[in-house]
Amino acid sequence: MSDETPAPTFSLELGEDLREVRDWVHAFARDVIRPAAAEWDEREETPWPILQEAAKIGLYSLDFFANQMFDPSGVAIPVVYEELYWGDPGIALSLTGTTLAAVAVATNGTQEQVLEWTPEMFGTPDDVRLGAFCSSEPDAGSDVGAIRTRAVYDEATDEWVLNGTKTWITNGGIADVHVVVASVDPELGSRGQASFVVPPRTKGLSQGQKFRKHGIRASHTAEVILDDVRVPGRCLLGGKERLDERLARAREGRRSGGQAAMKTFEASRPAVGAMAVGCARAAYEYTLDYVRQREQFGRPLGDNQAVAFTLADMATRIDAARLLVWRASWMASRGKDFAQAEGSMSKLFASETATWVTQNAIRLLGGNGYTREYPVERWHRDATIFTIFEGASEIQRLIIGRTITGLPLR
């Protein structure tokens, strides 16, 4: 090694700027989100007052999330998400649900489309807006290739006509901007799909059933009905020329450059892992304080070896999950391929950790943990979703298995 070559460095220490952002977000989660969590869980409504307060301080804004997305460390988004979801997963999802739609535009759209549509998804402090990413359907959840929503091009008017039903959509029907994954050529399966922006107040788009959920109840989840929805040609993400080229390659049996929904999910998996880490950490910290103070048989509950061992496993799993999330996020920020399915690894392990930690938090709190007077039962209900949405645990294992074996597992 020459004298001019700098020595390689490795550090997991966050920079000063990111530490300040983390502490700022944590303070909002502690002072604003967590005290309101039980109320909005019971109401099962979007917490507009909290969204507005977050927008006023710049926490709910395109600028804030874009700055974290492009932070040079590569781990700003998971750091921020961990703190928000430590506050409350349901409210946090209301604050971050729009980012999935924004990521869909950023990963599939042109620069012009990104500049046009992402600001519309967040609005301003005086006019808070939402975005929604619409992929899942009644018969197409994990199997994105089964999407039936159709997009047909009307050459005479340069418009795309969308018809179909989407389900399990965060902010579905109440969002100002919807990003819809639809099939352009059903014979090509997932390779014949594309993403479309449906602008605000577009005729034919309506909200269907609003779901009453087991957890994350402060986040709005509903069906989106598309009935002859007409959007301008410029609303096709990536543009028609790029789509035509991709479809031509697919029809010839060549690589077509990725599938619309999967590109969005691949980019978001480490972020979902960070959500799960935040939820798990909340339950762990609450349980740790509880067993230190709660006395049974004349001594603190935590003075029992079985209890302490469970806490040790909690702490270890949470740290391991965080490191997997940070690695995947760093790789994505550097444009590195997930050669060993690192994105799926982070999402799988973190989500399973959250369900395990919260379940054991209830157990260690005993009867108290099973009541709504204590937050651990809510965190357990919330944690369940991390093993389901944006790729269920079984799908993550399938992706990892295919990647490491090189075999077409089914």
N, C-alpha and C positions, 0 to 999 in steps of 0.2 A: 504494500500500500504506500503510495507516494505521500510526501509531506503535505501536498495540496489537497488531498482527499479528506473531507471531514469524517470524523469517526461516526459510525451509525449510532443513532440514539433510539431508545424505546422508553416510553413513559405512559402510564395510565393516569397521571395527574392532570386534572382539568386546568385549562388556562384561567387567568384571573377574570377575564371578561365572561367566560362561560360560567364560572362559579357565581359571579354576581347575578347573571340571568337566572341561574338555578335557584338562588336564594330569594330573588324577587318573585319568581313563580311559586315557590314554596310558601312564601308569605301570603300570597293571594289564595292558594289552596287551603292554608291553615285558617285564615281569617274570614274568608268569604265563602269558599266552596263547602268545606266540611261542616260548618254550623248549619248550612241550609240543606244538607244531603238528605236527612230523614224526611223533611217536609216535601221535597220534590219527588222523592221515591214514592211517597204515599199519594201525591197528586197525579203522578204519571203524566206530567206535562213538560213541555220544553221550558226551561227556566230562563225566560226572556230577561228578567231583571239582572240576572248574573251575566248573561251574554252582553247586555248593554253596559254593565259596569266594567267587564273585561275589555270591551271595545273602547271605552273612554280612556282607559290607561294604556291602550295600545297592545294589550295581550291578545285580543281577538281582532286580528288584522292581517291582511296579506303581507304587509311589510315585515311583521314580526315572524310569521311562519316561514317566509322566504329567506329571511336572514338566518334563521336556524337551519333551514334546509341546506344552505350554501356555506355554512360555517366551516372554516378550514379543518377543524378537528374531525368532522365527519360524525360526531356523536351528539350534536346539540339537540336534534329532534328527540332521540331517546331520553336524554337528560330532562328535557322539558316535559315530555309526556309522562315520565315516571312521577314527577312531582304533581302534575295535574291529576293523575289517576290515583295517587296517594290520597288526594283530597276526597274524591268520590268518582268512581268510574262512570256513573250515569250522567252526572253534570259535565264531567270532562269530555264524554263522547259528544255532548251537545256543543262543546267548544271546539272539538277537533274533527267532527264528522265532515265538515265542509272540505277539509284538507284532502280527503280521498278523491273527491271530485276534481279538486285542483291538481292533484297528482296525475289523474287520468288525462287531463288536458296537457300537462307538462310532458308526460311520457309519450303521448300519441299525437299531439298537435304541433302546429307550426309556431314559430316565434310570434307571428302576428296574432294567432288565435290565443296564445297564452296571454299576451298583453291586452287583448280585448275582453276575454271571458273571466279570467281569475279575479280581477277587481270586482266584477259584478257579483261574485260569490260571497264576498265579505262585506261590501258596502262601506259605510262610514259610521263613526260613533253616533251620529244622529239618525242614521238609516241603516240599522243592522240587517244584513242579509245572510242567506244560507245557500249552500250548494248540496247536491245529492248525486251520488254515483249509483246508477241503476244497472245491475248485472243479473242478479238472481231472479228466477222465475219459479212458478209453482212446480214445474217439472224439470228445472235446471238450476240446481244449487251448486254442488261440487262439480257436477258434470256440465261445465260451461259449453261444451260442444253441442248440448241439447237445446240451446237457446232457440226459441221459436219467434220471438219478436222480429218482424220483418221491416226492412228498409228498402223501398223501391224508388228508383230515381225517375223523376218526371223531367225529361229533357226539355219539354216545351216551356216550362217555367223555371228551370234550374232549381228545383226543389226536391228534397227527399221526403217521402211519405212514410211515417212510422205507425205500425199497428202491433199491439201486443199488451201483455200484462207483466209487470215487474213486481216482485214481492220481497219482503224483509229489507226495505230500503230505508236507511237512516236519513231523516229529513224528507222522506218521500211525500210529495204532494204539497208540502209547506215551503219547500226550497224555492228560491228565485231562479236558480239555474240548475237544470238536470242534465247529467251526462248519461246517455243511454247507449248500452251495447246492443247491437241488433245484427241480424243475419242479412247479408247482402246476397250471398250465394249459398243456400242451404246444403247443396250437394258437397260443398267443401268443408262442412262441419265448422269447427272453431276457426279454421283458416279462412273461412268466408265471412268473417264478422268484422264490424267496424264500430267506432264510437262516434256519437253525434251529440252536439250541444243543443239542448232545447231551451231557447231564450225565455226570459220572464214573460208571463201572460200569453203564452202560445196557446191557441185554441186547440182543443182535443185532448189536452193532458189534464188529468184529474186524479185526486186521491181516492183510492179504494178503501179497503178495510184498514183501520188503525189497530195494531196489535197490542193486546194487554200482555205484558211479558213477565217472566220469572224474575229477571234482573234488569240492570241498566234502564230502569223505568223512567228516569228523567230525560231519556233520549227518545225522540219521536221515531217510531218505526211503522211503516205502512206500505200498502200496495200503491203502485202507480199505474194508472190506466192510460194507454195510448190509443186514441181512436181517430184515425186519419189525421195524425199530427203532421203538419207541413212545416219544414224548416228550410231556410235558404241553403243553397249548395255550399256556401262558405262555412256552414255548421258541421260539415263532415271533418272530423279531426284528421289532420294530415293532408287533406285535399284529395280530390278525385283522381288526379294523375298518379299520385302515389298509391292509392287504393287499386287502380286498374293494373298497375305494374305488379303489385303484390298478388292480386288474384290471378294474373297471367302466369306468374311463377308457380303458384299453387296448382293450377290446372295442368301444368307441364310436369308436375311431380318434383319441382325444385323447392328449396327452402324459401319460405314466403316472408321471413323477417319478423315472426312473432304474432301472437294473437292478442286482440285488443284488451280483453278483460285480464288475461294472465299477466301482461306487462304491468298493469296497474297493481295487481296483487303482489307480484314479485317485489315491486318497489316499496310496498307498504308493510310487508311481513315483519321486518325488524321493529317497526313502529308499534305494531300490535304486541310484539313481545315486550316492548317497554311499558305499554299499558298494563300488561299482566304483572310485570315486576313491581310497578307502583302499587297495585292492588294487594299483592302479596306482602310487600313491605309494610303497608298500613296495618294489615292483620297481625303480622309478626310483632311490630312495635307495640301495638295495643296489648297483645297477649303477654309480651315480656313485662310490661308495666303491671299488668293485672296479677301475674303469678308472683311478682316480687312483693306485692302488697296483700294479696289474699292469703289468709292463714287457715290452715287445716291441721288438726292434731297438734296444735301448739307451735307451729313453725310455718314460714312462708311456703306456699304451694310450690314455688320454684326450687325449693331445697330438696325436692324429691328427684332422685336420679332419672326416673322415667320421664318426668316433665322436662328436666334440663336436657336430656338427650333429644327429645322432640324439638325443643327450641334450637339445639345445635344443628339438627337437620334442616330446620327452617332457614336459619341464617346461611348455611352452606349452599342450599339450593338457590336461594335468592341471589347470592353473590355469583354463583355459576351462571344463572340465567342472565344476569346483567352483563357479564363478560361475553356471553354468546351474542347478545343483542348488540353490544358495542362493536364486536368484531364484524358482524354482518353489516352494520351501518357504516362502519369505516370502509369496508370493502366496496359497498355500493357507492359511497362518495368518491372513491378513487377509480370507479369504472371497472372494477375487477369482477370477473365472472364468478358466480357461486358454483365453483367446480365440484364442491362436495355438498351442494345444497345447503350452504351455510345460512341462508335466509330462512329456509324451512326449519333447520335445526333450532334457530333462535326462537322462532314462533312456537314450535312444538314444545320445547323444554320449558320456556317461560310460562306458557298457558297451562301446561300440566302442573307446574310448580304452584301457580296461583290457586288452582283448585285444591291441591293437596294442602297447602299452607292454610287456606281459609277453612277447610274442613277440620283440620286439626286445631285451629284456633277455637272453633266452636266446642270441640271436645274438651280442650283445656279449661274453657270457661264454664263447662258443665251446663247446668240448667240455665244460667244467665246467658250463655252464648246462644241459646236457642230462642231467646226472646228478642223482640224488636227494641227493647230498652237498651240493648248493647249493639254496636255496629257490626260485629263480626258476622252475624247471620246475613246482613245485607251484602257485605263484601263477598260472602260465599255465593250468594245468588248472582251477584255481578260477575264473579270470576268465571262462572260456567260458560259465558259467551265467548271467552277467549279461545276455548277449545273447539268452537263451532264456526264463528264467522271468519271470512277471508281465508278459507281453507281449513276444514276440520282437521283434527289431529290425525285421523286415519289417512287423509289426503297428504298431509305433511310427511307421514311415514312412507307413503307410496312414492312421493317425490324423492325422498332421501334414498329409499331402497333402489329405485331405478337409477339414480345418479351414481351410487357407489358400486352397484353391480354391473351397470351397463346393460341390464336385461329389461325387456318390456313387461315388467310386473303388472298384474291385473288383480 
